[in-house]
Amino acid sequence: MPSPASYRPEPGSIPTRPGVYRFRDGKGRVIYVGKAKSLRPRLSSYFQDIGGLHPRTASMVTSAASVEWTVVKTEVEALQLEYSWIKEFDPRFNVKYRDDKSYPWLAVTVGEEFPRVMVGRGAKRKGTRYFGPYGHAWAIRETVDLLLRVFPMRSCSNGVFKRSSQIGRPCLLGYIDKCAAPCVGNVTAEQHREIVDDFCDFMAGNTTAFVKRVEREMYAASEALDFEKAARLRDDLGALTKALEKQAVVLGDGTDADVIALAEDPLEVAVQIFYVRGGRIKGQRGWVADRTDDGGTPELVQDFLLQLYGDEADAIPREVLVPALPPDAGVMEELLSDRRGSRVVIRVPQRGVKLSLQETVAGNAKQSLVLHKTRRASDLTTRNRALEEIQQALALDEVPLRIECYDVSNLQGTEVVASMVVFEDGLPRKGEYRRFVIKPEPGETTVGQNDVAHMHQVITRRFRRLLDEQARSQAVTTDSGPMLVDPETGRPRKFAYAPGLVVVDGGPPQVAAAQQALSELGITDIPVCGLAKRLEEVWLPAEDDPVILPRTSEGLYLLQRVRDEAHRFAITHHRSRRSKTMVESLLDDVPGLGEVRRKTLLKHFGSLKKLRLADAAEIAMVPGIGPRTAEAIKAAVAGADTTRKNAAVQVNTATGEIIEEH
């Protein structure tokens, strides 16, 4: 692995003008492309101390073997060149958004003599006008079927069109007036083109003129006593109205906009976009991408906009609503405006309907990310590969079919708890999760804030229980092998089974504490590792260097999922205990409320949040609590809320946070 210092250019040789740079690996492959307003400070930032870089950036600069750059005149040119290079070289450290499925478009082949309307997927073709995309192909077909009554353009394939021309007889659509039948000369190419243009204008959002025109023709036919034509136009008007109803109005001002939202986690980002044309939602798309650099939401938005509109100038709307402005918002607006041929505005909605719509899109993005992770975790082949990768990376004797992970959570040394989560065959076994309340060490009266000692205590308690249960159990042979059961009940003892791997949330100190606890109990056949959050490194006992798993490794993904689940479970337990402690402390000074009544009250409501929401009458319904005591309890909770809000304001002003949990 080359050191960044080995290929660091002389600072004075790097220009201060705008430009685009490329990092290459030892084989000359481009692994990262970036741009900068000023190349010198941007490139110099990559060659600082490795410890000060973001983990993903550190991985990139240590994988690279050289860097080169190209100077351009403006920041707009830099954006364009950056996109071109990303598309050309497909660098592995740049974010690449993968469409989560193939979305259908409504396509009109305007480049043909007799244009055809059809459902299209995949890459766009020249000479074809596209509308959408739509969520489902059937939605396009329903819309087209309704509109062909009013705009009887060709919708048949080239083969059907050619055969009808040869035999001089139109297909079924021609007989039921859903096609003007240009194949047999019922209309000329110019007349059919007019129908196609009207159809495209209607799909583009210019609907009011057509509806009014059909209404005028219907009333004129009625006044002329041509009731058959009036009835046909009435049905046409109904078809137009029904087609419009399928696209609800979300922006009353008829805005053309793309509404974009992101859902992020440390490893991946999901993007959702709603296409709004003429104030109506015309389609929706979703992407999922691996996070490969240290950029935040603004950088992710900029990368996405470049990839979204890089090849689709005709798809750029007048307004783009985003969750955060890209770092070079003005430059991006200039680039998109130049490609569109008119002004494009990028903004973050602050209030009203547009903000509400973006919140809806954000909800879709979150669901998309959760679904993506669920599919990935539930795939049997993927889980097997993940377990095999962990076995190979950690040099284990067997595949770790049962993995136990431990995490400690506290708030400044108070309410210290720990969690144990269990994964079997790569899936969580929530029925076997366990919580621990950390106890003071011998000779101490308080727990204190020592995560290493807390981890030692948790591992000791859990595996002492393992040894005790194994001693009390008897082995019963089954078809799947020996099973440890309770001799009294005959039921399997869950914690008489040793895990194939113990994972702790932390680095070398926590790993050493866990290994020491096992050694003190005489357990030598259970492997231990730790997963450090900062660089996602896997640490083994007594090893000076960590095991680095590739970012694309399914084994790393499984370890991260196990670690994150342990952290979530510990935080949930900690917050639950803190809430109960806060309730008890609030009620200490309430007259007439002893320990028994406090416990009854806590059991009835379960949490401080529910107690806050209750009124005095609901509190008085608790056995042993009278109206006067209920009023005193409500006053105590209300007073605590005021104090909490004031304190939160002071902390927010200073640090931007209320508390910090770990």
N, C-alpha and C positions, 0 to 999 in steps of 0.2 A: 504494500500500500504506500504510494508516494506521499512524501510530505509536501504540503502546500508551499513551503519555503523553497523547494527545489525548482519550482517553475514560476515563482513570484516575479513579475516584471518590475523593473526599476520605477519607483513612483514618478520620477521626472519624465519617463518615457510615455506615460499614459496621458492622453489629451484631456482637456477639461470641457470639451464640446459634447453635444448630445451624440449618442451612438448606441450600437447594439453589440453585445459581446457573446462569445461562445466558449464554453469549457469543453475540452476533449479529454477522453481517457487515454490510456497507454496505447490503445490500438487505433487511435485517431477518430473514434466515433464521438459525435457531438452528444453530450449528456445533459447539457443545460444551456438555455438561451435566455438572455435578459436584456433589458434596455435601461438607459439612464439619461437623466437630463445633463449630468456631468459625469463622464466616465471615470475620472481619476478617484474621487471620493467613493464612488460606488464599488469599483473594483478593489480599492484598498481595504474596504470593509470585510472582504472575504479572507484577507490574509492576516487578520488579527489572531490573538491567542485562540486555539481550538476550543478551549474551555469556555470562552465567551460567546461562541457561536451557537445558534439554535441547532439541536441535534440533526435535523434534516439537512441544514446547510453544512454542518461539519461532515456529514456523510458524503455530500456532493464534492466538497473541495478535496477530501482525502481520496475520492475515487478518480478525480481528474488528474491529468498529467501536464496539461497546458491550457493557456487561455489566449484568445485573440479577440480583436474588436474591429468594428467598422464605424467610421465617423460619418454622420449625416448632418444635414443642414438644420432640420427642425425636429421637434418632438413628434410631430405627426408622421414624418418619414420614419422615425425610430419605431413607432408603433406598427407601421405597415411592414417594415423589414423584420421586426420581431415575429409578427404573425407568419410571414412568408417562411422564415427559417424554422419555426416550430413545425409548420406543416411539412416542410421539406425533410427535416432531419428526425422528427419524432423523438425528441430527447426524453430519456426516461425520468429525469428529475423535474420536468415541467408538468403542471397539472393538465391532465387530458380528460375531458368530460366525455363519458361514454353514454350514448343514448340508451335509456333503460329498456326501450323496445322500439320497434319500427312503427312509426305513426303514418297512417294513410292521409293522403292529400286528395282534394278534388282537383283534377287536372283537366284543362281544356287545351287541345292541340291546335292552337291558333296559327301555327306555321303551315298547316295543311290546307289544301284547297277547300275541302269540306271538313272543318274542325269537328272534333269529337269530344264529348264529355265522358270522363271515366274516373275510376279510383286509381291513384298512383301511389307507389311506395318507393323508398330508396332515394338515390341521387336524382337531383332535378336535371331536366334536359332542356336544351335550347329549343326555342320555338314552342314552348308549352307554358301556359299561364296556370299558376297554382293558387288554390285557396285552402285555408286551414292552417296547420294540420288539425285533424279531428281525432277524438279519442277512440272511435270505432268506425270500421268500414261501413257497418249497417247504417250509421247515422248519415253518412254521405249518400248512400243509396236511397234512403227514405226522403232526404231533401231533394235529390235529383228527380225521383219519381213524382214528387209533388209539383216541381217546377216545370217538368216537361209538358204538362198540360198548357202552361202559359208560354213557354219558350220551347217549341217542338224542334229542338236541334238534334243532330245525329248523336247516338250513343252506342252504336253497334261497332263491332270489331272490323278490321280491314277485310277479313275474309268474308264476313256476312255482307258487307257493303259491296264487295266485288261480285259475289254470287248474285245478289239482287239486281245489280246492274246488268249482268249477263242474261238473266231470265226475264228481265223487264217487269218484275213483280216485287213490291216492297215487303219487308218483313212485318211481323205482327204489329210492332209499334207504329208503323205507317198506317195500318188499317184502323187502329184505335186512336188516331190523332195525337200520338205522343212523339211523332217524328214527322217533319215536313217532307220526308222521302226525297232528298236530293238525288238519291241513287237512281231513281227512275225519271228524273227531270221534272218532278212536281214543282220544284222551286229552282231558281238559278243559283249559281255560286254566290252572286252578290246578295240575293235575297236571304240565302241561308247565313251569310256573314252578318247581316243585320240582326238576325235572330240571336246569333252567337254573341254579338256585341251587347245586346240588351241583357242576355243572361249573365255575362261577365259583370256588367254594370250593377245588376241586382245583387250578385254575390259579393261585390266590392262594397256594398252598403248603401248604394243609391236606390233605396227601396220606395221612398215616398212618391216619387214621380210615376213609377209604374203602377202603384196602387191607385193613385188618382186617375191615371189614364184609363185603367180598366173600369173604374167606377163611371167615368164620363161615357165610355163606349157602351157600358151596360144600360145606363139611363137613356142614352140616345137610341139604342135599339128598342128599348121599351116604348119610348114615345113614338117610334116609327112602326109600332105594332109587330116588330120582328121578335116575338117572344122566344122563339127557339134560340136565336143568337143571344138574347138577353140572359136566358137560362144558362147557356154555356159560359158566358162571361161571368155570371154569378158564381158558377163553380170554379172558374179560374181565380176569381177574387178570394174565394174560400181557400183555395190551394195556397195562394200567396200569403194569406193571413196565417194559415197553419204552419207554413215554413218559417215565418217570422217568429211565431210563438216558440219554436224550438230553440231560439237563441234569445235568452232573456236579456233585457237591457240592464247593464250594470253601471254605466256612466251616461247620465242623462244629457251631457253636452255633446254626445256623438264623437267622443275622442277616439283616435287611433293610438293605441298604446300597447306595449309589452310590459306585463307586470311580473317581476322576477323576485324570487325569494330563495334563501339558502337554509339548509339545516346542516350543522357541522358537528363533528367530534374530532378528537386529535388525529384520527387516521383517515377519515373519509369525509366527503362533502356531497350532499344531495342538492340538486337545483331543480326547481319547478318554475315553469313560465306559463302564464295565461296570455293568449293572443286576443286582444280586444280591438275590434274594428267597427267603426260606426257606433261605438258605445256598447256593442254586443260581444260576448265571449265567443270567438270563432274556433278556438282550439286550445289544447293544453299539451305540454311535453315535459319530460323529466329526464334528468341525467344524474349519474353517480360517478364520482372521481376519487381516486386516491390522493391524499394530500402529500405532496412530495417536496414542498419547500416550506419556509417559515412565514409565508405571507398570511395576513389576517383576512377579515371579511372584505375590506376594500380591494386588496390585491386579487382575491378570488373573483370578485365581481368584474374587475378589469379583464382578467384572463378569460372569463366566460363570455363577456361581450365581444372580445376579439374573435373567439372561436365561433360564436353564434352568428355574427354578421360578416365574418371574413369573406365568405363566398356567396352571400345572399343579400346583395345591395337592394334588390327589389323588396326584401322582407323587412327593411328597416322602417319603423313607424316614426311618427312625429315626436312621440314621447316615450321614454323608457323609465319605468318606475323600479327602483332598486332598493335593497335594504340598507346599503351604505354607498356613499359616493366613491368611485374609484380614485386612486391617488392623483391621477392626472385627468380629472373630470373635464376640464376645459379642453384639453387636447383630444380626449376621446370624443367629446361633442363635435369638435372640428372635423375629426376623421369621419365620423358617421354622417355628418352634414354634407361633407364633400362626396361621400359615396352615394348618398340618397339624392343629392341635388337640391336639397332644401334644408332648412334648419331642423335640427334634432336636439331635443332637450333631455338631459338625464337628471332626475331629481329623486329625492327621498320623500315619499308622502308623509305629511305631518298630521293630517286630520281628515275627517269626513269620509266620503264613500271610497276614495282611493286608498286611504289607510286601511279601511275595513277590508277591501278587496285584497290588498297585499297580505293582511293577516290570514285570510283564507288560503292564499297561495302558500304562505309559510306553513300552515297546518298540513297541507298536502305534501310539502317537502319533508316535514318530520315523519309523516307516515311512510313516505317513500324510503327514507333512510332506515327506519325500523324494519320495514318489509325486506329490504335488501339484506340487512344483517341476519334476519331470521332465516331467509332462504339459504344464505351462505352457511349458517351454523347447522341447519337441519339436513344438509346434504351428507349422506353417509360416506361417499367416496372422499369428500373433502375432509371430514372428521378423521377418517382413517389415515389420510395422508398427513394431517396435522400431528396426530399422535406418533406416527413413524418419524416425522421430522424432529420432534422433541426427543425421542429415544436416541436418534443418531447424533443430534447436536450435544446432548448431555452425556453421551456414552453410557446409557442405561442398559442393564442386562435384559430387561423386558419392556414391552410397550406399556406406558403408564395408563392403564385402563381406568384407574381411580386416582383422581388428583384432588388434593385438599389444599385450600389457600387460606391464609390468615392475614388479618389486618387489624391495626389498633387505631382507635379514634378517641380524641379527647379535645377539650377546650381549655387550654392553659392549665392542664393538669387536673381538671375537675371532671367528674362523671366519666372516668376512663373505662372504656369498654373495648371488646375485641370481637371479631367475627370469624367463623369458620364456614366456608362454603365447600360443597362437594360436587365435582363433575365426574360422571361415569360415562365412558365411551364418548367423551367430548360434549355431553349434554348435562345441564344442571340437575341435580337431585335435591330439590328444595326441601323435601321431607327430612333430609339429613343435615340441613344447615344447623349450626349451633351458635349461641351467643355466650359471651363471657363477660362478667363484671370483674375488673381487676381489683385484687385485694392488696392491702399494704404488705410490704415485705416484713419478715420477722424483725422485731426491734424498732419498727417504724409505725407511726400513728396515722400518717397520710400516704396516699398513693404516689403523688408527685408526677413529674413529667419526664419520664425516661422510657422512651419507646423500646429500647433494646431490652431493658429489664422486663418490661411488660410482655414482649414477645417471648422471652425465656419462660415466664410464668405460664403463658397460655399453652405453649408447646408441652411443657411439663405436665400441666393438668390434663390436657387431652390424651397424651400417650401413657400417662399413669393409669388413666381410665381404660385404655386399650389393654394394658398388661393385666389389669384386674379382671376385665371381662373375659379375656382369653383364659385366665386361670380358672374362672368359674364356669366356662363353657365346655361342652363336650362335642366331639367331631361326629357328624353324621354323614355318611356317604350318600350322595344323590347322583342322578344321571349326569349332572354338570360338574361333579367333583365333590370334595369334602365341604361340609357346611358347618359352621360353629353355631350351636343352638343353646338356648337356656334349658338346663336339665329339668327345671320345674314346669315350664310352660311348653317346651318343645319348639318355641318360636326362634327364628334367627336373631342373633345379637348383632345389631347394625355396627356397633363400634368395636366389635371383636375383630374386624377386618382392618388390616394395615393398608394404607394407601400406597400406590405405586410411585407417587411423587408428592412431596410437600413443597408448596410454593409460598413464600412470604413476600409481603409488599414492602420492599426496601432493598437496600444495597448490602455491602459486605458486613456491616455491624449486625444487622438483623439476621442475616444468614448465619453468621458465626454464633449468635445467641441461640438460634433454633438448633443448630448442629450440636452445640454444647449441651442443651437440654436433652436431646436424644442420647448423647453419649453418657450422660449421668444416669440415665435409666437403663443403660446397657443395650440400647437399640442401635444396631450398626448396619442393618440391611434396608433402611428406608432412605432413599436419596432426597436431598434438600437443594433448593435453588431459590434465588430471589430475583424479582423483576423490579428494577429501579425506574421510576416514572420519568426522570429527566431525559435520559438517552435511550430508554427502552432496552437496557442492557440486562443480560441474564448472568447473575453472579452465582458461582459455586463455592462451597466451603474451601478455605485455605488456598484459593487461587488468586493470584495477583491481577490477572487480566480477565475481563468478562468474556462471555460467549456472545458474539454478535450474530444474530439471525437476520437474514435478508428481510427488507421491508415487505417483500411480496410473499414471505413465508407464511403458510397456513399455521405452522407451529407457533410462530410469534403471535399471530392473530388469536389463537386459542388461549395462549398464556395471558395476553392482554385482556381478553374477555373474562377469564377466571379472576384475574387481579381486580378488574373494574367491578365485578359482581361482589367480591369480598369487601371492597371499599364502600359500595352502595349499601350493603347489608350492615356494615359497621356504623356508617353515618346514620342510617335509619334507627338503629338501636340507641345510638348516642342521643339523637334528638328526642326520642321517646322518653328516655330517662330524664333528660334535661327539662322536658315539658312537665313531667310529674314533679320534679324537684321544685320547679318554679311555682306550681300550683300549691304545693305544701308550704313553701316559704311565704307566699302571698297570704295564706290563710292563718299563719301563726298568730297574728295579732287580732284576729276577728273574735270579739267577745262571745263566749258560750260555745266555741267550736273546738272540741278536743280532738285527740288523735283518732279515735274511733270514727267520729263524724267526718273528719278530713278524708280518711280512707274510703268511707262510704261515698262521699261526694266525688272523689277521684275515680272510683270504680264506676259510678253512674255516668259521668261525662267522658271519662277516658283520656281527655287532653285539655290543655289550657285553651286551645282554640275553640273547642266546643263550649267550654265554660264561658268564654267571652261572648259568644253568640247568644247564650241563653239569657232570658230576662228573669226578673226576680220571681215571677210566678212559677216559671219552670224549675228554678232552683228550689223553691219551697215545696215542690212535689217530691223531692228526695226524702226518704224516710229519716225522721229525726231532725229535719231542718224546718224551722218555723218561718213565718213571714218576716219577722224582725231580723232574724239571723240571715235570711236570704237577702234582704236589703243591704246588710252589712257586707256580705260576700260580694254582691254586685258592686258596691262602692269601692271595695278593696281592689277588685280586678280593674275597674275603670281608672282608679288612681295609678295603678301599675302601668296601664296602657299609655297614660299621659307621660309618665316618666320615661318609658321606653321610647316613645316617639321623639321626645326632646333629646334624649341621649343619641338616638340614631341620627338626628340632624347634625349634632356636633361631630360625630364620627364621620359622617358622609362629607362634611365640609373639609375635614382634615385629610382623609384617606380615600374617600369614595367607597368604603366598605363599612359594614356594621360589625361583623365578627369574622373570624377566620377559623375554620375547622380543618382538622387533618386527622 
